[in-house]
Amino acid sequence: MKFICYPKCTTCQKAKKWLDENEVEYEMRDIKQDNPNLEELRGWYKNSGLPLKKFFNTSGMLYKSLELKTKLPQMEEEEMLNLLASDGMLVKRPILVGKDFVLVGFKESEWKEKVR
């Protein structure tokens, strides 16, 4: 499994602790240093079953400074994917990528259901 996170994020820290406590094997990746590329994001989006807007870190400073709350509704899917690929700090985290699932954000109940 791939665990994509921002190590300074408290939610990511909780998710990492949960993975470790549950002895889940994963490959960790810092989203700020190794931003997901367009193809990865496109695949994760398709495999997640979530609306693309759920991949945006809506509480981040960059999201707010770019005024994406008002701009996203008018954007095309490809434009949103390109924007996400431009900076890892725009991407909601953590992301857990398994063989047949993609989880965005940390909800322990969801993770328990998919990981075990």
C-alpha positions in Angstrom: 0.0 0.0 0.0 1.0 3.6 -0.5 0.5 6.1 2.3 0.7 9.6 0.9 0.9 12.2 3.6 2.4 15.5 4.9 4.4 14.5 8.0 3.6 17.8 9.8 -0.2 17.2 9.4 -1.8 16.0 12.7 -4.4 13.9 10.8 -1.6 12.3 8.8 0.2 11.6 12.1 -2.9 9.9 13.5 -3.3 7.8 10.3 0.3 6.7 10.4 0.0 5.8 14.1 -3.2 3.7 13.2 -1.3 2.0 10.4 1.6 1.1 12.6 -0.6 0.0 15.5 -2.5 -2.3 13.1 0.7 -3.6 11.6 -0.2 -2.5 8.1 2.7 -2.6 5.6 2.9 0.6 3.6 5.3 2.7 1.6 5.3 6.3 2.9 5.5 9.3 0.6 5.7 13.0 1.6 3.2 14.8 -0.6 5.1 18.1 -0.3 8.4 16.7 -1.5 7.0 14.2 -4.0 3.8 15.6 -5.4 1.4 13.2 -7.1 1.6 13.5 -10.9 -1.3 13.9 -13.2 -1.6 10.2 -14.1 -1.5 9.1 -10.5 -4.2 11.6 -9.5 -6.4 10.6 -12.5 -6.1 6.9 -11.4 -6.7 7.6 -7.8 -9.7 9.7 -8.6 -11.2 7.0 -10.8 -10.5 4.2 -8.2 -11.8 6.2 -5.3 -15.4 6.6 -6.4 -15.3 10.1 -4.9 -16.1 13.4 -6.6 -12.9 15.2 -7.7 -13.5 18.1 -5.3 -12.9 15.7 -2.4 -9.2 15.5 -3.4 -8.7 19.2 -2.6 -7.3 20.3 0.8 -10.0 22.9 1.5 -8.5 23.9 4.8 -5.1 24.7 3.3 -3.7 28.2 2.9 -2.9 27.7 -0.8 -6.5 26.6 -1.5 -7.8 29.7 0.3 -5.3 32.1 -1.3 -6.2 30.9 -4.8 -9.9 31.4 -3.9 -10.7 27.9 -5.1 -13.9 27.7 -3.2 -15.5 30.0 -5.8 -13.4 28.9 -8.8 -13.7 25.0 -8.5 -17.4 24.8 -9.4 -16.7 26.4 -12.8 -13.6 24.3 -13.6 -13.4 21.3 -15.9 -12.2 18.0 -14.6 -8.9 18.1 -16.5 -8.2 21.6 -15.2 -8.8 20.5 -11.6 -6.5 17.5 -12.0 -3.8 19.7 -13.5 -4.1 22.1 -10.6 -3.9 19.2 -8.0 -0.8 18.0 -9.8 0.8 21.4 -9.6 1.3 21.5 -5.8 1.0 18.7 -3.2 -0.3 21.2 -0.7 -3.5 21.5 -2.6 -4.2 17.7 -2.2 -6.2 16.4 0.7 -4.3 14.0 2.8 -3.6 11.4 3.9 -4.3 9.2 0.9 -4.1 5.5 1.3 -3.8 3.6 -2.0 -4.4 -0.2 -2.0 -4.8 -2.7 -4.8 -8.6 -2.1 -5.1 -9.3 1.1 -3.2 -8.2 4.7 -2.6 -9.0 6.4 0.7 -8.8 10.2 1.0 -8.6 11.7 4.4 -8.5 9.6 7.6 -11.7 8.2 8.9 -10.8 5.2 11.1 -14.0 3.3 10.4 -13.4 3.5 6.6 -9.8 2.5 6.9 -10.7 -0.5 9.2 -13.2 -1.7 6.6 -10.9 -1.4 3.6 -7.5 -2.4 5.2 -8.5 -5.5 7.0 
